[in-house]
Amino acid sequence: MKKYILKRILIMIPVFLGMTALVFFLSNMTPGSPVDAMITPEMGVEDVEQLRHEMGLDQPIYVQYFKWLERLFQGNLGYSYRTSNPVIKDIGERIGPTLILTLTVLVVSILFGVALGVLAACKPYSIWDTLASGLSFIGSSMPGFFIALVLIYFFSVKLRWLPTGGMYTSVTSNSFSDLMRHMVLPTISMSLASSGNYIRQTRSAMLEVMGEEYVKMARAKGLRERVVLYVHALRNAMLPIVTCIGMSVPGLVGGSIIIEQIFGWPGMGTLMVLSVTYRDYPVIMGITMYITIAVLLTNLLMDLLYAVLDPRIRN
C-alpha cells in the first residue's frame, strides 16, 4: 500500500509543474500588461520601462517562471500588483468562502445523486426512475450559470424568498442562518450539474451489479433488502461512482468561479476574475497553485478509495 501511495504522489509532481507552467505562459501571452494599469500622465517611456524592470516583466517568460518556482519553494508567493498585499493574505481572505461553498456542493450532490440513483435502479420504470432521469438530463444538459439565472429570477426577483447574492445580508448579520439562506441558490445551481452525472452513473452501475450471482445468492439467503443493496450491491458498484466523483472535481472548481461571480460570493472565483482583469500575475498563479493542489489531493484520495474498494489495484 505504501508503494502504491508513493507512486501516486510521484506522478503528482510533474502534473503540478506542467499545470502551473501552462497557466503562467498563457497568462503572460495575453494582451496587456500589469504596467498598463499603473501608468500615469506624468510618466514617460523611461519611467514605464523602469517600472517593468522593477517588476521583472522585462525578462524572458521562462526566467520569470523559474523565479516564481524559486519563491514558491521558499514559501513566498509574492505580492499582488493590484493591492500590494502579500498574495497569501489576499487568497487567505477568500479561500474560506470558496471551501464552504464547494465542499457543501460536493457533499449535497454526492448524497442526492447516489441516493436517487440507487432508488431509480431499485425501482426501474417507476416514478422515481422517471424523476431521476429527468433531473439527470437537466443537470447534464443545462450549464450552471443558466440554472443560476433562472433560480435568481424565480426565487429572488419574483417570489423574494431568497437573496440574490452575497454571503451575508450585511456585515453585522453574519449568523449561521443568514449564511444558509445565501448558500441555497449557489448550492442548487452547482449541485444539479454534478448530481446529474452521479445519478446516471449510480443507476447504471447498480443495475449491472444487481444482476450478478452473489446478489441473487444474498437474496436467496433471506437477507434484508437494505443489507443486499448497501452491503453487497452498492459496495461493488462504488468503483465507477468514485471515478465519476473524481472526474467531476475539476469541473466543480471551474464552475465555482462562474457561480461565485454571478452570486457575488466573496471567494477565490471572484478574486480570480478580478486578477485576470488587472493582469495580476502573482495572484493568478497563487490561485492556480491552490486549485491544482486541491484537485491533485482529491484525485489521490480517489486513488486510495480505489485501493480500498478493489485491493487488486494496489499491485
N, C-alpha and C positions, 0 to 999 in steps of 0.2 A: 504493500500500500504506500509506503514511504517513497519507493522508487517511482510509483505512478504519479504521486503528487509533485515530486521534484521534476519529473519530465514535463508536466503541465505548466509548472512555474517557469521553466527554462524557455518554453515556447512563447510565454507571455512577453519576454524581454524584447525580441525583435519586432513583435506586433506593436508594442508600445512605442518603440523608436520609429517604426515606419509610419504610424499614425500621426505622431507629433511632427515628424519631418514633413509629411504631406500637407498638414494644416498650416505649418509655418511657411512653406514655399508658396502655397496657394494664397495665403493672406498677404504676403509681400508682393505677389504678382498682380493683385487687384489694382485698378486705377486709383490714384490719390495717395496721399501720404499723411501721417500724423502731423507733419510740419505745417501742412496747409491750414489747419485749424488754429495754429499758433502765430501765423503771420499777421503783423500789424502794419498800418500805413507807414509808420516811421522806419520800418526795417528795409534795408537794402539787400541786394543779391548776396553780398559778402556775409551779412548777418544771417540770412537764411542758410547759407552753406555752413556757417559756423554752428548753427543750431543742429543741422543734420549731422555734423561731425560729433557734437557733444552727445547726441542720442545714438550714435553708432550706425546711423542709417546710410552712411556713405560707403560702408564696407560691403563686400560681396555677400549674397544671401547665405551661402553655406558657412561663411565665417560667423555671421550673426547667429545662425542656428547652433553651431558648436559652442559659442559663448553662452547662449541660453542654456544648453545642456550642462555646461560647467557650473553656471549659477544654480541650476536645479539640483545638482549633486551636492551643492553646498547648502541647500535648504533655502535658497533665495530665489523668488520668482520675479524679482524686480519691482519697479514702481509703475503705477498707471500713468500714461501720458495725459489722461483726461483729468484725473483728480489729484495726481501727485502722491496718492496714498500707496502704501505697500499693497501689492496685488493680493497677498494673503489676507489682508484686512478687508479689502473690498469683497473678495469672494466669501470670506468668513461670515460677513453680514448677510449674504444671500443663500448660502448653502443650506441653512436650516429650513426655510420655507420650501425649497425645492425637495429636500429629503422628505418632509412631511407629506407633500402632495404626491410624489412619485411612489413612495412606499405604500401610502394609502390606496392609490390606484392599483398597484401591483397586487396587494392583498385582496382587495374587493373583486378585481377582475378574475383572479385565480379561484377564489371561493365561489363566486357566482357562476363562472364559466364551467368549472369542473362539476359543480353540483347539478347544474341544469343539463350538462352533457350526459352525466350518469343517469339522470331521470329520463332523458329522452331515449337513451339506449335501453333502459329497463322497460319502457312503455312505447315501443315504436308505433308510429302512425296514430298516436293519441294526440290530445290537445296539447300536452306538454312537448311532444316531439315537434308539432307544428309551431308552437311558440319558440322553441329552441332554434328551429331552422330559420324562422323569421328574424329573430334577434341576431343570429349569426350572419344572415345576409345583410342586414342593416349595418352591423358593426364592421363587416369586411368591405362593403361597397362604398359607404359614406365616409369622407375624410373627417377627422376630429374637429377641424375648425368649422366645418359646416354644421355639424351637430351642436357645437358650442353656440353658434349664432342663432340657431333655431331655439335652443333652450333659453337663451337670454331673451329672445323675443317673446316667448310664451310665459315663462315663469318670472321674468323680471319686469318686462315692459308692460305686458297685458295684465297678468294676474298680480304682479307686485308682491309675490310671495318670498322671493329670494333676491339678494343684492346682485348687481350687475358685475361687480368685480372687487378687487382688493382682497386683503387678508383679514382686515378688521374694519368695522364701521368708522372708528376713529382711534386716535392714539390712546385715549383713556378707556375705551370699551374693548380691551383685549382679553375678554373672557373666553373660556373654552367653548361655550355655546355659540358665541359670536363667530369664532373660528370655524365651527362645524357648519354654520349657515353659509359662510362664504366658500366652503370647500365642496358643497353639494354639486353645483353645476360643473366646476372643473373636473371633479372626480368622475361624474357621469360621462362627460364628454370624452375623457381619455379611456375610461373603463369599457365603453361599448366596443371600441375597435379591438382592444386586446381580448376581451371576453368572447367576442365572436369567433376568434381563432381557437380559443380554448374549448368552446362548446363543440365546434366541428371536430376537432382532434380527439376530444374525450369520447364523444359519441362513436366515432369510427373505431377507436381503439377498444372501447368496451364491447361493441358488437362483435368484433373479431375475437376477443378473449372469451366472451360468454359462450361461444360455440365450441370451446376446447373441451377435451375429455375430463380434465381434472375439475372443471367447474360442474360438469354434469355429475361426476362422482361425488362432489361435495353436496350437491342437492340430494343425490340418492342416499347419502348417509343420514339425511334428515336434519342437516344444519339449518339454522335460521337464515332466511333470505338476506338479512343485513350482514351476517357473517360471510355468506357466499359472495356478496357484492363487494364489500370493502376489504376483506382479508384475502380472498382468493382471486377475484376478478380485477378490482381496481389496482391492487399492488402490482400485478403483472402487466397492467395496461399503462402504468405510470411512465415507462421509458419514453414513448413518443410524446407524452404530455410534457414531461420535463424538457425534452428537446424543443418543443413549441414555446415553452416559457423562456428558455434561454435565448431563443432567436427573437423573441418579442421585446427583450430588454433594450437593445439599441433603438428600436423604433419608439419605445416608450420614452426614452430620454430625449430623442429628437422631437417627438410630439409635444413634450412638456415645454419646449422653447416656444412653440407656436401658441399653445394654450395659455401659458403664462402671459404672453404678450396680449392676447385677446382679453383676458380677465384682469389684467393689471396686477398679476400676482408678483410680489416682490422677491422673486427667486433668481436663480442663475440664468434662466432663459431670457428675462428682460435685460439683465446685465450683459448677456452675450450680444443681443441685438444692438444695444447702446454702444457696446465696444466696437462692433463691426462698423457701425455708422461713423464713429470717430477714428477708425483705424487704430484702435488702442491695442497694439500687438501683444504687449505683456499680459494684459487681462485675457485676451483671446486664447493665448497659449496656456495660461493658468487654468481657465475653464476647460479647455481641451484635455489638459493633463488629468484633471479630476474626473471628467466624464469617461476618459479612456480607462483609467484605473478602476472606476466603478463597474464598467462593462466587463473588463477582464476578470475582476474578482467574482462577478456574478457568473461568468462562464466557468470559472474554476469551481465555484460552488455546484454548478450543474454537473460538471465532470465528476465531482465527489459523490453526488447523488446517483449518477450512473453506476459508479463502482459499488455503491450500497445496494442498489436495486438489482444489478446484474454483476455478480463477482467475476464473471468471465472477462469483463472489460479491464480488470486490473492487470491481466497478464500482457 
